[in-house]
Each structure stands twice: as C-alpha cells, then as structure tokens.
Amino acid sequence: MSRAEAVRAANALGARWAGEAVDGNGGTVLMPAGLWSLLGLLAPAGSGPVRAELAEALGLAPASAADRARDLLREA
C-alpha cells in the first residue's frame, strides 16, 4: 500500500467520523490523521473481534495499517 492509499483511508475515516460527530450546532474539531495513525499502531495488538472492528474503521488490515501509520508519522 502506498502513502496515498493510507491518506485516502485516513480521509475516509474522517468523513465517516464527521458524519456521525458533527451536527452543525456548534464548533467541532476533528483530527482524523492523528486518530487514524493511533488506531493503526494499536490495531495489530487487538484480539480477534477488536482487530476486525479496527480493520473496518481503518479500511486496512491491521498489519498494513501499522506500517502505513509509521510511514505517515515519519513524514509528519
């Protein structure tokens, strides 16, 4: 997976998150790139059901997400 694919996955998480979190009635700050990277680093340590849920949220398999999260953080 390329860096661009990781960025698209982080953006997709942000879009889903914003759709649930933002109601238009107040100020909201979201940082999907930071959350995506954190979840990506944690995902490989999860148990079966947790890993599956994180894979769905991240849009990648946990091992791939961890690798891409490290790449994104190095470039930040």
Distance bins in CASP14 RR format, pairs under 12 A and 6 or more apart:
PFRMAT RR
TARGET T0000
AUTHOR 0000-0000-0000
RMODE 2
METHOD distances of the structure
MODEL  1
1 7 0 0 0 0 0 1 0 0 0 0 0
1 8 0 0 0 0 1 0 0 0 0 0 0
1 9 0 0 0 0 1 0 0 0 0 0 0
1 58 0 0 0 0 0 1 0 0 0 0 0
1 59 0 0 0 0 0 1 0 0 0 0 0
1 60 1 0 0 1 0 0 0 0 0 0 0
1 61 0 0 0 0 1 0 0 0 0 0 0
1 63 0 0 0 0 0 1 0 0 0 0 0
1 64 1 0 1 0 0 0 0 0 0 0 0
1 65 0 0 0 0 1 0 0 0 0 0 0
1 66 0 0 0 0 0 1 0 0 0 0 0
1 67 1 0 0 1 0 0 0 0 0 0 0
1 68 1 0 1 0 0 0 0 0 0 0 0
1 69 0 0 0 0 0 1 0 0 0 0 0
1 71 0 0 0 0 1 0 0 0 0 0 0
1 72 0 0 0 0 0 1 0 0 0 0 0
2 8 0 0 0 0 1 0 0 0 0 0 0
2 9 0 0 0 0 0 1 0 0 0 0 0
2 60 0 0 0 0 0 1 0 0 0 0 0
2 64 0 0 0 0 0 1 0 0 0 0 0
2 67 0 0 0 0 0 1 0 0 0 0 0
2 68 0 0 0 0 1 0 0 0 0 0 0
2 71 0 0 0 0 1 0 0 0 0 0 0
2 72 0 0 0 0 0 1 0 0 0 0 0
3 9 0 0 0 0 0 1 0 0 0 0 0
3 10 0 0 0 0 0 1 0 0 0 0 0
3 33 0 0 0 0 0 1 0 0 0 0 0
3 67 0 0 0 0 0 1 0 0 0 0 0
3 68 1 0 0 1 0 0 0 0 0 0 0
3 69 0 0 0 0 0 1 0 0 0 0 0
3 70 0 0 0 0 0 1 0 0 0 0 0
3 71 1 0 1 0 0 0 0 0 0 0 0
3 72 1 0 0 1 0 0 0 0 0 0 0
3 73 0 0 0 0 0 1 0 0 0 0 0
3 74 0 0 0 0 0 1 0 0 0 0 0
3 75 1 0 0 1 0 0 0 0 0 0 0
3 76 0 0 0 0 0 1 0 0 0 0 0
4 10 0 0 0 0 0 1 0 0 0 0 0
4 11 0 0 0 0 0 1 0 0 0 0 0
4 68 0 0 0 0 0 1 0 0 0 0 0
4 71 0 0 0 0 0 1 0 0 0 0 0
4 72 0 0 0 0 0 1 0 0 0 0 0
4 75 0 0 0 0 0 1 0 0 0 0 0
5 11 0 0 0 0 0 1 0 0 0 0 0
5 12 0 0 0 0 0 1 0 0 0 0 0
5 58 0 0 0 0 0 1 0 0 0 0 0
5 59 0 0 0 0 1 0 0 0 0 0 0
5 60 0 0 0 0 1 0 0 0 0 0 0
5 64 0 0 0 0 1 0 0 0 0 0 0
5 65 0 0 0 0 0 1 0 0 0 0 0
5 67 0 0 0 0 0 1 0 0 0 0 0
5 68 1 0 0 1 0 0 0 0 0 0 0
5 71 0 0 0 0 0 1 0 0 0 0 0
5 72 0 0 0 0 0 1 0 0 0 0 0
6 12 0 0 0 0 0 1 0 0 0 0 0
6 13 0 0 0 0 0 1 0 0 0 0 0
6 32 0 0 0 0 0 1 0 0 0 0 0
6 33 0 0 0 0 1 0 0 0 0 0 0
6 34 0 0 0 0 0 1 0 0 0 0 0
6 36 0 0 0 0 1 0 0 0 0 0 0
6 37 0 0 0 0 1 0 0 0 0 0 0
6 40 0 0 0 0 1 0 0 0 0 0 0
6 58 0 0 0 0 1 0 0 0 0 0 0
6 59 0 0 0 0 1 0 0 0 0 0 0
6 60 1 0 0 1 0 0 0 0 0 0 0
6 64 0 0 0 0 1 0 0 0 0 0 0
6 65 1 0 0 1 0 0 0 0 0 0 0
6 66 0 0 0 0 0 1 0 0 0 0 0
6 67 0 0 0 0 1 0 0 0 0 0 0
6 68 1 1 0 0 0 0 0 0 0 0 0
6 69 1 0 0 1 0 0 0 0 0 0 0
6 70 0 0 0 0 0 1 0 0 0 0 0
6 71 1 0 0 1 0 0 0 0 0 0 0
6 72 1 0 1 0 0 0 0 0 0 0 0
6 73 0 0 0 0 0 1 0 0 0 0 0
6 74 0 0 0 0 0 1 0 0 0 0 0
6 75 0 0 0 0 0 1 0 0 0 0 0
6 76 0 0 0 0 0 1 0 0 0 0 0
7 13 0 0 0 0 0 1 0 0 0 0 0
7 14 0 0 0 0 0 1 0 0 0 0 0
7 32 0 0 0 0 0 1 0 0 0 0 0
7 33 1 0 0 1 0 0 0 0 0 0 0
7 34 0 0 0 0 0 1 0 0 0 0 0
7 36 0 0 0 0 1 0 0 0 0 0 0
7 37 0 0 0 0 0 1 0 0 0 0 0
7 60 0 0 0 0 0 1 0 0 0 0 0
7 68 0 0 0 0 1 0 0 0 0 0 0
7 69 0 0 0 0 0 1 0 0 0 0 0
7 71 0 0 0 0 0 1 0 0 0 0 0
7 72 1 0 0 1 0 0 0 0 0 0 0
7 75 0 0 0 0 0 1 0 0 0 0 0
7 76 0 0 0 0 0 1 0 0 0 0 0
8 14 0 0 0 0 0 1 0 0 0 0 0
8 15 0 0 0 0 0 1 0 0 0 0 0
8 32 0 0 0 0 0 1 0 0 0 0 0
8 33 0 0 0 0 0 1 0 0 0 0 0
8 36 0 0 0 0 0 1 0 0 0 0 0
8 58 0 0 0 0 0 1 0 0 0 0 0
8 59 0 0 0 0 1 0 0 0 0 0 0
8 60 0 0 0 0 0 1 0 0 0 0 0
8 68 0 0 0 0 0 1 0 0 0 0 0
8 72 0 0 0 0 0 1 0 0 0 0 0
9 15 0 0 0 0 0 1 0 0 0 0 0
9 16 0 0 0 0 0 1 0 0 0 0 0
9 32 0 0 0 0 1 0 0 0 0 0 0
9 33 0 0 0 0 0 1 0 0 0 0 0
9 35 0 0 0 0 0 1 0 0 0 0 0
9 36 1 0 0 1 0 0 0 0 0 0 0
9 37 0 0 0 0 0 1 0 0 0 0 0
9 39 0 0 0 0 0 1 0 0 0 0 0
9 40 0 0 0 0 1 0 0 0 0 0 0
9 43 0 0 0 0 0 1 0 0 0 0 0
9 54 0 0 0 0 0 1 0 0 0 0 0
9 55 0 0 0 0 0 1 0 0 0 0 0
9 56 0 0 0 0 0 1 0 0 0 0 0
9 57 0 0 0 0 1 0 0 0 0 0 0
9 58 1 0 0 1 0 0 0 0 0 0 0
9 59 1 0 1 0 0 0 0 0 0 0 0
9 60 1 0 1 0 0 0 0 0 0 0 0
9 61 0 0 0 0 0 1 0 0 0 0 0
9 64 0 0 0 0 1 0 0 0 0 0 0
9 65 1 0 0 1 0 0 0 0 0 0 0
9 68 1 0 0 1 0 0 0 0 0 0 0
9 69 0 0 0 0 0 1 0 0 0 0 0
9 72 0 0 0 0 0 1 0 0 0 0 0
10 16 0 0 0 0 0 1 0 0 0 0 0
10 17 0 0 0 0 0 1 0 0 0 0 0
10 30 0 0 0 0 0 1 0 0 0 0 0
10 31 0 0 0 0 1 0 0 0 0 0 0
10 32 1 0 1 0 0 0 0 0 0 0 0
10 33 1 0 1 0 0 0 0 0 0 0 0
10 34 1 0 0 1 0 0 0 0 0 0 0
10 35 0 0 0 0 1 0 0 0 0 0 0
10 36 1 1 0 0 0 0 0 0 0 0 0
10 37 1 0 0 1 0 0 0 0 0 0 0
10 38 0 0 0 0 0 1 0 0 0 0 0
10 39 0 0 0 0 1 0 0 0 0 0 0
10 40 0 0 0 0 1 0 0 0 0 0 0
10 57 0 0 0 0 0 1 0 0 0 0 0
10 58 0 0 0 0 1 0 0 0 0 0 0
10 59 0 0 0 0 1 0 0 0 0 0 0
10 60 0 0 0 0 0 1 0 0 0 0 0
10 65 0 0 0 0 1 0 0 0 0 0 0
10 68 0 0 0 0 1 0 0 0 0 0 0
10 69 0 0 0 0 1 0 0 0 0 0 0
10 71 0 0 0 0 0 1 0 0 0 0 0
10 72 1 0 0 1 0 0 0 0 0 0 0
10 73 0 0 0 0 0 1 0 0 0 0 0
10 76 0 0 0 0 0 1 0 0 0 0 0
11 17 0 0 0 0 0 1 0 0 0 0 0
11 18 0 0 0 0 0 1 0 0 0 0 0
11 30 0 0 0 0 0 1 0 0 0 0 0
11 32 1 0 0 1 0 0 0 0 0 0 0
11 33 0 0 0 0 1 0 0 0 0 0 0
11 34 0 0 0 0 0 1 0 0 0 0 0
11 35 0 0 0 0 0 1 0 0 0 0 0
11 36 0 0 0 0 1 0 0 0 0 0 0
11 58 0 0 0 0 0 1 0 0 0 0 0
11 59 0 0 0 0 0 1 0 0 0 0 0
11 72 0 0 0 0 0 1 0 0 0 0 0
12 18 0 0 0 0 0 1 0 0 0 0 0
12 19 0 0 0 0 0 1 0 0 0 0 0
12 32 0 0 0 0 1 0 0 0 0 0 0
12 33 0 0 0 0 0 1 0 0 0 0 0
12 36 0 0 0 0 1 0 0 0 0 0 0
12 56 0 0 0 0 0 1 0 0 0 0 0
12 57 0 0 0 0 1 0 0 0 0 0 0
12 58 0 0 0 0 1 0 0 0 0 0 0
12 59 1 0 0 1 0 0 0 0 0 0 0
12 60 0 0 0 0 0 1 0 0 0 0 0
13 19 0 0 0 0 0 1 0 0 0 0 0
13 20 0 0 0 0 0 1 0 0 0 0 0
13 21 0 0 0 0 0 1 0 0 0 0 0
13 30 0 0 0 0 1 0 0 0 0 0 0
13 31 0 0 0 0 0 1 0 0 0 0 0
13 32 1 0 1 0 0 0 0 0 0 0 0
13 33 0 0 0 0 1 0 0 0 0 0 0
13 34 0 0 0 0 1 0 0 0 0 0 0
13 35 1 0 0 1 0 0 0 0 0 0 0
13 36 1 0 1 0 0 0 0 0 0 0 0
13 37 0 0 0 0 0 1 0 0 0 0 0
13 38 0 0 0 0 0 1 0 0 0 0 0
13 39 1 0 0 1 0 0 0 0 0 0 0
13 40 0 0 0 0 0 1 0 0 0 0 0
13 54 0 0 0 0 0 1 0 0 0 0 0
13 55 0 0 0 0 0 1 0 0 0 0 0
13 56 0 0 0 0 0 1 0 0 0 0 0
13 57 1 0 0 1 0 0 0 0 0 0 0
13 58 1 0 0 1 0 0 0 0 0 0 0
13 59 1 0 0 1 0 0 0 0 0 0 0
13 60 0 0 0 0 0 1 0 0 0 0 0
13 65 0 0 0 0 0 1 0 0 0 0 0
13 69 0 0 0 0 0 1 0 0 0 0 0
14 20 0 0 0 0 1 0 0 0 0 0 0
14 21 0 0 0 0 1 0 0 0 0 0 0
14 22 0 0 0 0 0 1 0 0 0 0 0
14 28 0 0 0 0 0 1 0 0 0 0 0
14 30 1 0 0 1 0 0 0 0 0 0 0
14 31 0 0 0 0 1 0 0 0 0 0 0
14 32 1 1 0 0 0 0 0 0 0 0 0
14 33 0 0 0 0 1 0 0 0 0 0 0
14 34 0 0 0 0 0 1 0 0 0 0 0
14 35 1 0 0 1 0 0 0 0 0 0 0
14 36 1 0 0 1 0 0 0 0 0 0 0
14 39 0 0 0 0 0 1 0 0 0 0 0
14 57 0 0 0 0 0 1 0 0 0 0 0
14 58 0 0 0 0 0 1 0 0 0 0 0
14 59 0 0 0 0 0 1 0 0 0 0 0
15 21 0 0 0 0 0 1 0 0 0 0 0
15 22 0 0 0 0 0 1 0 0 0 0 0
15 30 0 0 0 0 1 0 0 0 0 0 0
15 32 0 0 0 0 1 0 0 0 0 0 0
15 36 0 0 0 0 0 1 0 0 0 0 0
16 22 0 0 0 0 0 1 0 0 0 0 0
16 30 0 0 0 0 0 1 0 0 0 0 0
16 32 0 0 0 0 1 0 0 0 0 0 0
16 35 0 0 0 0 0 1 0 0 0 0 0
16 36 0 0 0 0 0 1 0 0 0 0 0
16 56 0 0 0 0 0 1 0 0 0 0 0
16 57 1 0 0 1 0 0 0 0 0 0 0
16 58 0 0 0 0 0 1 0 0 0 0 0
16 59 0 0 0 0 0 1 0 0 0 0 0
17 28 0 0 0 0 0 1 0 0 0 0 0
17 29 0 0 0 0 0 1 0 0 0 0 0
17 30 1 0 1 0 0 0 0 0 0 0 0
17 31 0 0 0 0 1 0 0 0 0 0 0
17 32 1 0 1 0 0 0 0 0 0 0 0
17 33 0 0 0 0 0 1 0 0 0 0 0
17 34 0 0 0 0 0 1 0 0 0 0 0
17 35 1 0 0 1 0 0 0 0 0 0 0
17 36 0 0 0 0 1 0 0 0 0 0 0
17 39 0 0 0 0 0 1 0 0 0 0 0
17 57 0 0 0 0 1 0 0 0 0 0 0
17 58 0 0 0 0 0 1 0 0 0 0 0
18 24 0 0 0 0 0 1 0 0 0 0 0
18 27 0 0 0 0 0 1 0 0 0 0 0
18 28 1 0 0 1 0 0 0 0 0 0 0
18 29 0 0 0 0 0 1 0 0 0 0 0
18 30 1 0 1 0 0 0 0 0 0 0 0
18 31 0 0 0 0 0 1 0 0 0 0 0
18 32 1 0 0 1 0 0 0 0 0 0 0
18 35 0 0 0 0 0 1 0 0 0 0 0
19 28 0 0 0 0 0 1 0 0 0 0 0
19 30 0 0 0 0 1 0 0 0 0 0 0
19 32 0 0 0 0 0 1 0 0 0 0 0
20 28 0 0 0 0 0 1 0 0 0 0 0
20 30 0 0 0 0 0 1 0 0 0 0 0
20 57 0 0 0 0 0 1 0 0 0 0 0
21 27 0 0 0 0 0 1 0 0 0 0 0
21 28 1 0 0 1 0 0 0 0 0 0 0
21 29 0 0 0 0 0 1 0 0 0 0 0
21 30 1 0 0 1 0 0 0 0 0 0 0
21 31 0 0 0 0 0 1 0 0 0 0 0
21 32 0 0 0 0 0 1 0 0 0 0 0
21 35 0 0 0 0 0 1 0 0 0 0 0
22 28 1 0 1 0 0 0 0 0 0 0 0
22 29 0 0 0 0 0 1 0 0 0 0 0
22 30 1 0 0 1 0 0 0 0 0 0 0
29 35 0 0 0 0 0 1 0 0 0 0 0
30 36 0 0 0 0 0 1 0 0 0 0 0
31 37 0 0 0 0 1 0 0 0 0 0 0
31 38 0 0 0 0 1 0 0 0 0 0 0
31 76 0 0 0 0 0 1 0 0 0 0 0
32 38 0 0 0 0 0 1 0 0 0 0 0
32 39 0 0 0 0 0 1 0 0 0 0 0
32 57 0 0 0 0 0 1 0 0 0 0 0
32 58 0 0 0 0 0 1 0 0 0 0 0
32 72 0 0 0 0 0 1 0 0 0 0 0
33 39 0 0 0 0 0 1 0 0 0 0 0
33 40 0 0 0 0 0 1 0 0 0 0 0
33 68 0 0 0 0 0 1 0 0 0 0 0
33 69 0 0 0 0 1 0 0 0 0 0 0
33 72 1 0 0 1 0 0 0 0 0 0 0
33 73 0 0 0 0 1 0 0 0 0 0 0
33 75 0 0 0 0 0 1 0 0 0 0 0
33 76 1 0 0 1 0 0 0 0 0 0 0
34 40 0 0 0 0 1 0 0 0 0 0 0
34 41 0 0 0 0 0 1 0 0 0 0 0
34 69 0 0 0 0 1 0 0 0 0 0 0
34 72 0 0 0 0 1 0 0 0 0 0 0
34 73 0 0 0 0 1 0 0 0 0 0 0
34 76 0 0 0 0 1 0 0 0 0 0 0
35 41 0 0 0 0 0 1 0 0 0 0 0
35 42 0 0 0 0 0 1 0 0 0 0 0
35 54 0 0 0 0 0 1 0 0 0 0 0
35 57 0 0 0 0 1 0 0 0 0 0 0
35 58 0 0 0 0 1 0 0 0 0 0 0
35 65 0 0 0 0 0 1 0 0 0 0 0
35 69 0 0 0 0 0 1 0 0 0 0 0
35 72 0 0 0 0 0 1 0 0 0 0 0
36 42 0 0 0 0 0 1 0 0 0 0 0
36 43 0 0 0 0 0 1 0 0 0 0 0
36 54 0 0 0 0 0 1 0 0 0 0 0
36 57 0 0 0 0 1 0 0 0 0 0 0
36 58 1 0 0 1 0 0 0 0 0 0 0
36 59 0 0 0 0 1 0 0 0 0 0 0
36 60 0 0 0 0 1 0 0 0 0 0 0
36 65 0 0 0 0 1 0 0 0 0 0 0
36 66 0 0 0 0 0 1 0 0 0 0 0
36 68 0 0 0 0 1 0 0 0 0 0 0
36 69 1 0 0 1 0 0 0 0 0 0 0
36 72 1 0 0 1 0 0 0 0 0 0 0
36 73 0 0 0 0 0 1 0 0 0 0 0
36 76 0 0 0 0 0 1 0 0 0 0 0
37 43 0 0 0 0 0 1 0 0 0 0 0
37 58 0 0 0 0 1 0 0 0 0 0 0
37 60 0 0 0 0 0 1 0 0 0 0 0
37 65 0 0 0 0 1 0 0 0 0 0 0
37 66 0 0 0 0 1 0 0 0 0 0 0
37 67 0 0 0 0 0 1 0 0 0 0 0
37 68 0 0 0 0 1 0 0 0 0 0 0
37 69 1 0 1 0 0 0 0 0 0 0 0
37 70 0 0 0 0 1 0 0 0 0 0 0
37 71 0 0 0 0 1 0 0 0 0 0 0
37 72 1 0 1 0 0 0 0 0 0 0 0
37 73 1 0 1 0 0 0 0 0 0 0 0
37 74 0 0 0 0 0 1 0 0 0 0 0
37 75 0 0 0 0 0 1 0 0 0 0 0
37 76 0 0 0 0 1 0 0 0 0 0 0
38 54 0 0 0 0 0 1 0 0 0 0 0
38 57 0 0 0 0 0 1 0 0 0 0 0
38 58 0 0 0 0 0 1 0 0 0 0 0
38 65 0 0 0 0 0 1 0 0 0 0 0
38 66 0 0 0 0 0 1 0 0 0 0 0
38 69 1 0 0 1 0 0 0 0 0 0 0
38 70 0 0 0 0 0 1 0 0 0 0 0
38 72 0 0 0 0 0 1 0 0 0 0 0
38 73 0 0 0 0 1 0 0 0 0 0 0
39 45 0 0 0 0 0 1 0 0 0 0 0
39 46 0 0 0 0 0 1 0 0 0 0 0
39 50 0 0 0 0 0 1 0 0 0 0 0
39 51 0 0 0 0 0 1 0 0 0 0 0
39 53 0 0 0 0 1 0 0 0 0 0 0
39 54 1 0 1 0 0 0 0 0 0 0 0
39 55 0 0 0 0 1 0 0 0 0 0 0
39 56 0 0 0 0 0 1 0 0 0 0 0
39 57 1 0 0 1 0 0 0 0 0 0 0
39 58 1 0 1 0 0 0 0 0 0 0 0
39 59 0 0 0 0 0 1 0 0 0 0 0
39 60 0 0 0 0 0 1 0 0 0 0 0
39 62 0 0 0 0 1 0 0 0 0 0 0
39 65 1 0 0 1 0 0 0 0 0 0 0
39 66 0 0 0 0 1 0 0 0 0 0 0
39 68 0 0 0 0 0 1 0 0 0 0 0
39 69 1 0 0 1 0 0 0 0 0 0 0
39 72 0 0 0 0 0 1 0 0 0 0 0
40 46 0 0 0 0 0 1 0 0 0 0 0
40 51 0 0 0 0 0 1 0 0 0 0 0
40 54 1 0 0 1 0 0 0 0 0 0 0
40 55 0 0 0 0 1 0 0 0 0 0 0
40 57 0 0 0 0 1 0 0 0 0 0 0
40 58 1 0 1 0 0 0 0 0 0 0 0
40 59 0 0 0 0 1 0 0 0 0 0 0
40 60 1 0 0 1 0 0 0 0 0 0 0
40 61 0 0 0 0 0 1 0 0 0 0 0
40 62 1 0 0 1 0 0 0 0 0 0 0
40 63 0 0 0 0 1 0 0 0 0 0 0
40 64 0 0 0 0 1 0 0 0 0 0 0
40 65 1 1 0 0 0 0 0 0 0 0 0
40 66 1 0 1 0 0 0 0 0 0 0 0
40 67 0 0 0 0 1 0 0 0 0 0 0
40 68 1 0 0 1 0 0 0 0 0 0 0
40 69 1 0 1 0 0 0 0 0 0 0 0
40 70 0 0 0 0 1 0 0 0 0 0 0
40 71 0 0 0 0 0 1 0 0 0 0 0
40 72 0 0 0 0 1 0 0 0 0 0 0
40 73 0 0 0 0 0 1 0 0 0 0 0
41 54 0 0 0 0 0 1 0 0 0 0 0
41 58 0 0 0 0 0 1 0 0 0 0 0
41 62 0 0 0 0 1 0 0 0 0 0 0
41 63 0 0 0 0 0 1 0 0 0 0 0
41 65 0 0 0 0 1 0 0 0 0 0 0
41 66 1 0 1 0 0 0 0 0 0 0 0
41 67 0 0 0 0 1 0 0 0 0 0 0
41 68 0 0 0 0 0 1 0 0 0 0 0
41 69 1 0 1 0 0 0 0 0 0 0 0
41 70 1 0 0 1 0 0 0 0 0 0 0
41 71 0 0 0 0 0 1 0 0 0 0 0
41 72 0 0 0 0 0 1 0 0 0 0 0
41 73 0 0 0 0 1 0 0 0 0 0 0
42 50 0 0 0 0 1 0 0 0 0 0 0
42 51 0 0 0 0 1 0 0 0 0 0 0
42 53 0 0 0 0 0 1 0 0 0 0 0
42 54 1 0 0 1 0 0 0 0 0 0 0
42 55 0 0 0 0 0 1 0 0 0 0 0
42 57 0 0 0 0 0 1 0 0 0 0 0
42 58 0 0 0 0 1 0 0 0 0 0 0
42 62 0 0 0 0 1 0 0 0 0 0 0
42 65 0 0 0 0 1 0 0 0 0 0 0
42 66 0 0 0 0 1 0 0 0 0 0 0
42 69 0 0 0 0 1 0 0 0 0 0 0
43 50 0 0 0 0 1 0 0 0 0 0 0
43 51 1 0 0 1 0 0 0 0 0 0 0
43 52 0 0 0 0 1 0 0 0 0 0 0
43 53 0 0 0 0 1 0 0 0 0 0 0
43 54 1 0 1 0 0 0 0 0 0 0 0
43 55 1 0 0 1 0 0 0 0 0 0 0
43 56 0 0 0 0 0 1 0 0 0 0 0
43 57 0 0 0 0 1 0 0 0 0 0 0
43 58 1 0 0 1 0 0 0 0 0 0 0
43 59 0 0 0 0 0 1 0 0 0 0 0
43 60 0 0 0 0 1 0 0 0 0 0 0
43 61 0 0 0 0 1 0 0 0 0 0 0
43 62 1 1 0 0 0 0 0 0 0 0 0
43 63 0 0 0 0 1 0 0 0 0 0 0
43 64 0 0 0 0 1 0 0 0 0 0 0
43 65 1 0 1 0 0 0 0 0 0 0 0
43 66 1 0 0 1 0 0 0 0 0 0 0
43 67 0 0 0 0 0 1 0 0 0 0 0
43 68 0 0 0 0 0 1 0 0 0 0 0
43 69 0 0 0 0 1 0 0 0 0 0 0
44 50 0 0 0 0 0 1 0 0 0 0 0
44 51 1 0 0 1 0 0 0 0 0 0 0
44 54 0 0 0 0 1 0 0 0 0 0 0
44 55 0 0 0 0 0 1 0 0 0 0 0
44 58 0 0 0 0 0 1 0 0 0 0 0
44 60 0 0 0 0 0 1 0 0 0 0 0
44 61 0 0 0 0 1 0 0 0 0 0 0
44 62 1 0 1 0 0 0 0 0 0 0 0
44 63 1 0 1 0 0 0 0 0 0 0 0
44 64 0 0 0 0 1 0 0 0 0 0 0
44 65 1 0 0 1 0 0 0 0 0 0 0
44 66 1 0 1 0 0 0 0 0 0 0 0
44 67 0 0 0 0 1 0 0 0 0 0 0
44 69 0 0 0 0 0 1 0 0 0 0 0
44 70 0 0 0 0 0 1 0 0 0 0 0
45 51 0 0 0 0 1 0 0 0 0 0 0
45 54 0 0 0 0 1 0 0 0 0 0 0
45 62 0 0 0 0 1 0 0 0 0 0 0
45 63 0 0 0 0 0 1 0 0 0 0 0
45 65 0 0 0 0 0 1 0 0 0 0 0
45 66 0 0 0 0 1 0 0 0 0 0 0
46 52 0 0 0 0 1 0 0 0 0 0 0
46 53 0 0 0 0 1 0 0 0 0 0 0
46 54 1 0 0 1 0 0 0 0 0 0 0
46 55 0 0 0 0 0 1 0 0 0 0 0
46 62 1 0 0 1 0 0 0 0 0 0 0
46 63 0 0 0 0 0 1 0 0 0 0 0
46 65 0 0 0 0 0 1 0 0 0 0 0
46 66 0 0 0 0 0 1 0 0 0 0 0
47 53 0 0 0 0 0 1 0 0 0 0 0
47 54 0 0 0 0 0 1 0 0 0 0 0
47 62 0 0 0 0 0 1 0 0 0 0 0
48 54 0 0 0 0 1 0 0 0 0 0 0
48 55 0 0 0 0 1 0 0 0 0 0 0
48 62 0 0 0 0 1 0 0 0 0 0 0
49 55 0 0 0 0 0 1 0 0 0 0 0
49 56 0 0 0 0 0 1 0 0 0 0 0
50 56 0 0 0 0 0 1 0 0 0 0 0
50 57 0 0 0 0 0 1 0 0 0 0 0
50 58 0 0 0 0 0 1 0 0 0 0 0
50 62 0 0 0 0 1 0 0 0 0 0 0
51 57 0 0 0 0 0 1 0 0 0 0 0
51 58 0 0 0 0 0 1 0 0 0 0 0
51 60 0 0 0 0 0 1 0 0 0 0 0
51 61 0 0 0 0 1 0 0 0 0 0 0
51 62 1 0 1 0 0 0 0 0 0 0 0
51 63 0 0 0 0 1 0 0 0 0 0 0
51 65 0 0 0 0 0 1 0 0 0 0 0
51 66 0 0 0 0 0 1 0 0 0 0 0
52 58 0 0 0 0 0 1 0 0 0 0 0
52 59 0 0 0 0 0 1 0 0 0 0 0
52 61 0 0 0 0 0 1 0 0 0 0 0
52 62 0 0 0 0 1 0 0 0 0 0 0
53 59 0 0 0 0 0 1 0 0 0 0 0
53 62 0 0 0 0 0 1 0 0 0 0 0
54 60 0 0 0 0 1 0 0 0 0 0 0
54 61 0 0 0 0 1 0 0 0 0 0 0
54 62 1 0 0 1 0 0 0 0 0 0 0
54 63 0 0 0 0 0 1 0 0 0 0 0
54 64 0 0 0 0 0 1 0 0 0 0 0
54 65 1 0 0 1 0 0 0 0 0 0 0
54 66 0 0 0 0 0 1 0 0 0 0 0
54 69 0 0 0 0 0 1 0 0 0 0 0
55 61 1 0 1 0 0 0 0 0 0 0 0
55 62 1 0 1 0 0 0 0 0 0 0 0
55 63 0 0 0 0 1 0 0 0 0 0 0
55 64 0 0 0 0 1 0 0 0 0 0 0
55 65 1 0 0 1 0 0 0 0 0 0 0
55 66 0 0 0 0 0 1 0 0 0 0 0
56 62 0 0 0 0 0 1 0 0 0 0 0
56 65 0 0 0 0 0 1 0 0 0 0 0
57 65 0 0 0 0 1 0 0 0 0 0 0
58 64 0 0 0 0 1 0 0 0 0 0 0
58 65 1 0 1 0 0 0 0 0 0 0 0
58 66 0 0 0 0 1 0 0 0 0 0 0
58 67 0 0 0 0 0 1 0 0 0 0 0
58 68 0 0 0 0 1 0 0 0 0 0 0
58 69 0 0 0 0 1 0 0 0 0 0 0
59 65 1 0 0 1 0 0 0 0 0 0 0
59 68 0 0 0 0 0 1 0 0 0 0 0
60 66 0 0 0 0 1 0 0 0 0 0 0
60 67 0 0 0 0 1 0 0 0 0 0 0
60 68 1 0 0 1 0 0 0 0 0 0 0
60 69 0 0 0 0 1 0 0 0 0 0 0
61 67 0 0 0 0 1 0 0 0 0 0 0
61 68 0 0 0 0 0 1 0 0 0 0 0
62 68 0 0 0 0 0 1 0 0 0 0 0
62 69 0 0 0 0 0 1 0 0 0 0 0
63 69 0 0 0 0 0 1 0 0 0 0 0
63 70 0 0 0 0 0 1 0 0 0 0 0
64 70 0 0 0 0 0 1 0 0 0 0 0
64 71 0 0 0 0 0 1 0 0 0 0 0
65 71 0 0 0 0 0 1 0 0 0 0 0
65 72 0 0 0 0 0 1 0 0 0 0 0
66 72 0 0 0 0 0 1 0 0 0 0 0
66 73 0 0 0 0 0 1 0 0 0 0 0
67 73 0 0 0 0 0 1 0 0 0 0 0
67 74 0 0 0 0 0 1 0 0 0 0 0
68 74 0 0 0 0 0 1 0 0 0 0 0
68 75 0 0 0 0 0 1 0 0 0 0 0
69 75 0 0 0 0 0 1 0 0 0 0 0
69 76 0 0 0 0 0 1 0 0 0 0 0
70 76 0 0 0 0 0 1 0 0 0 0 0
END
